[in-house]
């Protein structure tokens, strides 16, 4: 049935709630039979619609979950972009001579890493948006199909009224063979009138639902275009940073003496951090020895110098959290990985005993697991340093903190605040994070939960 015919039928039915007298008594009987069939048929689209409600609820749950995930991604991207701005500001404040340095190179490397992360996060957001578009499209098509089914049912209703029209209500009631039959007919007259009203209302609501779904779909397509534009912009900026980096490397190569001096300075800073951590751990061991010896001397005047160090007992099982540990900072990005790294252009080889995580200056640094604050130290080039001892002889190290919020010997739980993120020499916030077992150092990325 065409749309124009449908709207004509819709108008006619509104005028036919009081039945007209056109047919014979026999046709009136047939009309009652058909009326019962029509009323029954009205229930079937409603049941059909009810069966769809469960499916639409599933769609809504999927869309809601995807929306939450995309909002979290957008929040992460906004944080990373603020970190990029911090590195850009630091670079803009340097004079021309300062810009020709390893510090500037590290600044550009950090920016490149962060831009790559923004592109990666944007791609994830696009994939989730594509899922939302697919889900909304399915729901829209199903709703359109349901509307067509309702229109066909309504058309049959309209045809039935014209074909099997009955007399006015009073004539129908007075022609009843008994009082009980009159009651039954009165009930069907009422239902017949209500059914027509409900059908018109259902169709109107379905049209509104389709319009809303189409609006949502159009909005999501617009969002997708926006994400595509963001990716193109990030790719363009990333290429610009790569070109800047190549030019800087060419300049650094020309002044080898200055370059070697800066390399030596970087290596000395890295060594100073490791020496400081070693001294802090040695100080802890010596303190435990002194306490043990004093206790033994008070009890039996005997020392136990050759006994192994007895560290404080810490409950839990650190090893079972490998690959599951929470990050020491929220919305952080690893900009320097664990182990040996080589700059082939400048022939520089460096070693990182942990990972460097870019974060917002002043953000909270958290303990990754239950433990005890073993040592707290300070180094001019790495700020405050905190060592937390965990179960199974594991240690975690947090360096470049601008502020400390715990005390030595304090028990901490996973997620407890240890301090605040400090500013790095290259600009922007940074936390240096290490994982130790005894005297062995491990790649923290293998322990942290994947994002």
N, C-alpha and C positions, 0 to 999 in steps of 0.2 A: 504494500500500500504506500503510495507516494506521500511525501511530507505535507503537500497541500491538502490532500484528501484526509490525512490524519487530523490536521487542525480544524477542518470543517466538521469532522466527526466529533472532535473534542467539544466544539461549540454547541453542536446539536444536543449532545448528551446533557450538557448543563441545563438545557431547556426542557428536558424530558423526565425530570424527577417525578412529576405528576403524570401518570399514564393517561393517554388519550384513547377515546373509544372509537375504534375503526374496524374492529374485526368481530367475527361471530363468536358465539359461546364456545364452539369447538376450538377455534384458533386461540381463544383465551386460555383454554386448558393447555394447549401446546405451548403457549407463551409462558405459563407457569413452569412447565417442565424445563423449557429453555432457560428461564430465569434461574432455576436451581443449578443448572449446568454452568451458567455464566458465573454465578456466585462461587461455585466450586472452582471454576477456572481462575477466578481472581486470586484465590489463595495460592495457586501454584507459582505465579511470579513472585509472590511474597516469600514463599518457601525458598524459591530460587535465590532471591535476594539475601535471605537469611543464611543460606549455604555459602554465599560469597563473603559474608561478614567476617568469618574466620580467616579466609584467605587475605582479605584486605587488612585485617589486624596484623597478620604476619608481615604483609608489605610495610605497614606503618612501623612495626618494630624494626624491620631491616633498615628502613630509611632513617629512623631515629638513631640507631646505632652508628650508621655510616656518617650521619651529621655530627655526632659527638666525636668520632674519630677524626673527621676533617677539621673540626674546631680545634682539637688538640694539636694537629699538625700545623694549622695556621698560627697558633700560639707559639709553637716551636720556631717557625720561620721568622716571626716577628722578633723573637729573642735573638736569633742568629743575626738578623739584619742589624740589630742594635750593636752587637759585638763587632760586626764589620765596620759600622760607623765609627766605633771607638778606635779601631786600627787606622782608619782613614784620617781621623782627626790627629792622631799621634804623628802620622807621616806628614801631614800638612804643616805641622808646627816646626818640623826639622828644617834647618837651612840646607843649602845646596851641598855643602861639604859633608854634613851629617847623613845626607841621603845616600851617599856613596859608601855604604857600610854593610856589614853582615847583619846588623840589626834591622836595616831597611829590607834586606833580602828575606829575613825571617818574617818581617811584617807582611810582605807581599805573599810569602808562602802561606801564612796563616789566613790571609784574605782569600787566597785561591781555594784552600781547603774548605773554608766556610761557604764560599759561593757554590762549590760543588755539592755541599750538603743541602743548601737551599734548593738547588736544582733537583736533587734526589728526593727531598721531601715534597716538592711540588709535583713530581711525577707520581708519587704515592697518592697525593691528594687527587690528582687527575683520575687515577685508576678507581678510587673510591667514588668519585663523582660519576664516572662512567657506569658504575654499578647502580648508583641512584637513578640515573637517567633510564637505564634498562628496566629497573623495578617500576618506576613511574610510568614508563611507556606500556608495560604489561598491564598495569592497573587501569590505565586509560582505555586500552583496547577492550579489556574485559568489561569495563563500565559501559562503553559504547555498545557492546554486544548485548548487555543486559537491558539497555534502553530500547534497543530494537525489538527485543523479546517482549518488553512491556507494551510497546506501541502496537505490535501485532495482536496481543491479547486485548488491548483496548479497542482495536478496530473490530475484532469479533464481537465485542460487547455492543458497539454502536450498531453494527449490522443486525444483531439479534433484536435490538429494540425496534428498529424499523420493520423487520420482517415479522416479528411475533409481538407486535404492540398489543397491549391489553387495555381494558376499560379503566375508567377512573377508579380511585381507591374505594369509594363507597359502593360502586357497582360490583367491583370484585368481591368485596366483603359480603354484600347482600345476596350474591349469587351462590354463596357457600351452601353446601348440603347440610351442614350441621354447625353448631356453635364452635366445636373443637376445630373444624376445618377453617372457620373464619379466623380463629386465633392463629392458626398456622399461617394462613395467607397474610394476615396483618404483620406477622414476624418477617415473612419473606419480603413484603413490600418495604419494610424498614431496612432490611439488609441490602436489598437491591439498590435503594437510594444511597445508603452509606458506602456501598462498594464502588459506585461511580465516583463519589467524592474522593475516596481514598486513592483510586487509580489515578485521577488527575493530579493529586498532591504528590504521589510517588514519582510520577513522570517529571514533574517540575523539580523535585529534589534531585533526581538523577541528572537532569540537565545542568543544575547548579554544580553538582559534583564533577561533571565532565569539564565544565568551564574552569573550576578550581584546579583540577589536575593539569589542564592545558597551560594554565598560568604558571604552575610550579615547573612544568617541563620547559617552558620558554625561559624561565629564570635560570634553570640549571644549564641550559645551552649557553646562556649569556655568561654564566660563571666559568664554563669550560673555555670560552673565548678569552676570558680574563686570565685564566691560568696559562693558556698558551702564550699570551702576550708577556706574562711574567717570566716564563721560561726563556723566551727569545731575548728579553732584556738581560736576564742573568747570564745567558750564554755570551752576549755581547760584552758585558762587563768583565766576565771571566777571561775572554780573549784579550781584552785591554790590559788586564793585570799580567797576563802571560807575556805580552809584548814589553811591558815595563820591566818585568823580571829579566828578560833576555838582554835588554839595554843595560840594566844595572850590572849583570854578570860581565858584560863586555867591558864596562868601566872598571870593575873590580880587578879584572885580569891585568889591566894596564899598570896598576900600582901593587906589585907583588909584595913589596916590603910591608906596606900598610895592611894588606890582606893577611899576611902571615902573623902580624901582630894581633889582629882581631881574632884570628883562629886560636892563637895561644890563649888569649883572654877568655874565649868561650870554653875552651878545654879546662882552664883553671877554675872557672866557675862551676862546671859540672863536677870536677874532682872535689871542690870545696864542699859541695852538697853531700857527696858520698862520704867524705871524711867526717863531716859533722854528724851524719846518721850513725856511722860506726862508733864515734866517740859517745854519742848518746846511749847506744846499746851497751857499750863497754861500761859506762857509768852506772847503768842499771844493774849489770852483773856484779860490779864491785859493791854496790849498795846492798845487794842480796847477800853477798859473801860476808860483808861486815856484820850484817844483822844476824846471820847464821852463826858466825864465830863468837859473837858476843853472847848469844843465847847458849851455845854449847859450853863456853867458858864459865858462865854462871851456873850451869848445871853440873859439870864434871871436870872443869878445868882442862878439857881436851878440845883440840881444834879438828876441823874436818876439811882441811884445805883441798884435799884431792877428791872430794865428793862432787858429783855433777851439780850444776846450778839448779835450784828448785824454784822455778818461777811460780807466781801466784796461780792457783787452780782456777780455771775459767770454764764454766759450763757451756755445753753446746758442742756442735760438730761443724767446724768451719768448712771442712772439705766437701760436705754435701751441698754447699751453696755454689760450687764452681759453675760458672755460666749463669748464675741466678742472682748474684749480688746486686743490690740497688746501686745506682751511681752516686758518687760523693757529692755531685751537684745536679740540680734539676736543669734540664734543657741544655746540657753541655755537649760539646763536639770535640772529639779527639783530633788535635791538630799536629801532634807529634807522637809517633808510635814507639813501642818498646823495641829495644835492640839496636843493631847497627844500621845506620843510614848513610848513604853516600851521595854527595853532590858531585856528579861526574863532570860538570862544566868547570868547577873550581878544584876538583880533586880533593875534596874534604870528606873525611870519614869521621862520624861522631857516633857515640853510643849513649842510648837513653835507658836508664835502669827502671823506668816506669813509663807512664804516658802523660802528656801535657794536654789538659782539657781546657778548651776555651769556654769561658762563662762570663756572666755579667759581673762587673766590679761591685762588691758589696753583697753579692748573693750568699746564701747560707751554704756552708760545707757540712756534710753529714757523715756520721760514722756508717760504714757499709755493713757492719755486723756487731753483735754483742762483744764486749771486751772491756779492757781496763786501759786507761791512759797511762802508757809506760813512761814516756818522756815528752817534754816540751822544750824546744830550742828556738834559736833565731839566727838567721844568716842575712847580711845586708842584701845580697843578690837574690835571695829566695824567701825573704820575709820570715814569718813564724812557721815552725815545723812541729807537727804533732805525730807521735808514734803511738798506735793503739795495738796492744797485744790481745790476740784472740785464742780460742781453743786450738788444740793440736799444734801448738808452737808456731802459729802463723802471726804475722805482723802486717799492718797496713800503715803507710806513710802518707801524710798530707802536708805539702809544702806550698809556699807562696800565699800564706794566709795573712790578711791585713789585721785580723783581730782573733783572739782566742777566747772561747766561751766555756772551757772546761779546765779542771785542775789536775795536776799530776796525781796519779793514784785513784782517780775517780772512775767508777764503773759507768759504762755507757751502753746504751741499747742501740740496735740497728735503727737508723733514721734520726738519731739524736744529733742536735747541732753541736759541732766542734768549734767552728769559727766562721770567718767571712772571707770571701774571695778577694785576693789582692790584685793590684795592677801589675802587668808584666812589663819588662823593659822595652818590649816591642809595641806596647800600647794594648789596651783592652785587658779584660780580666783573664786570669789563668790559674789553674790548680795543677800542681804536679802530684801524681798519685802513684804509689808503688805497692807491690804485694811481695812479702818475704815469707820464706819458711826456713827457720833457722838462719843460716847465713846465705841461703840461696834466694835469688831474685827471680820472679816469674812475670810473664806477660799479663798485665792487669786486664787486657781485653778478653782473655780467656775466662776470667772470673766474673766480669761484669755482665749483667743481663743484656741481651741484644735489644736494640731499639727498633 
